[in-house]
Amino acid sequence: MDEVPGNAVRYRTGLAVRRAVLGDRHVDRAEVAATDFDQPFQDLITEAAWGTVWARPGFSKRERSIVTLALLAALGHDEEVAMHVRATANTGATREDICEAFLHVAIYAGVPAANRAFKIAKEVFAEMDADKAAHV
């Protein structure tokens, strides 16, 4: 993308944070897949979510990762749960952190939501472990 939309500083910050958390491969795939139809959405999440919220100094990336996973699990956003479990490799949130977050989900948002989140996390961990073993 040649033009930086909206607030250029916030967008550039957001793109850097998004890449740091989700990884270059994920962001590159999202950018290549963007069309005229959904480019405004990609710009919005880069600027607002990543350039505003994730870039704030109040929480570390680890803490934001834990909170994000709990919220996504509570709301049943399975694909986003998987994506953010993968992102913990970059945020410093541990498997123990994720377990604790999902235990909170069970109590405050319901056992079915937590059960689904645990299942997704286990699948993602298995993929991550297999990838790591393949690259050793």
HUTA-V182668 format. One line per field, one symbol per residue. ss: DSSP state (a for helix, b for strand, c for the rest). phi: phi as a letter, one per 40 degrees, with the letter a starting at -180 (. if undefined). burial: b if it has 9 or more other ideal C-beta (glycine too) atoms within 8 Angstrom, else e. A space follows every 10 residues. Layout:
BEGIN
ss->???
phi->???
burial->???
END
This chain:
BEGIN
ss->cccccccaaa aaaaaaaaaa aacaaaaaaa aaacccccaa aaaaaaaaaa aaaccccccc aaaaaaaaaa aaaaaccaaa aaaaaaaaaa acccaaaaaa aaaaaaaacc aaaaaaaaaa aaaaaaaaaa aaaacc
phi->.ccccfcdcc cccccccdcc ccgcdccccc ccccbdcbdd cdcccccccc cbccccccbc cccccccccc cccccgcdcc ddcccdcccb cgccccdcdc ccccddccbh cdccdccccc ccccdccccc ccccbc
burial->eeeeeeeeeb bbbbbebbbe bbbeebbeeb beeeeeeebe ebbbbbbbbb bbebbeeeee bbebbbbbbb ebbbeeeeee bbbbbbbbeb bbbeeebbbb bbbbbbeebe eebbbbbbeb bebbbeebee eeeeee
END
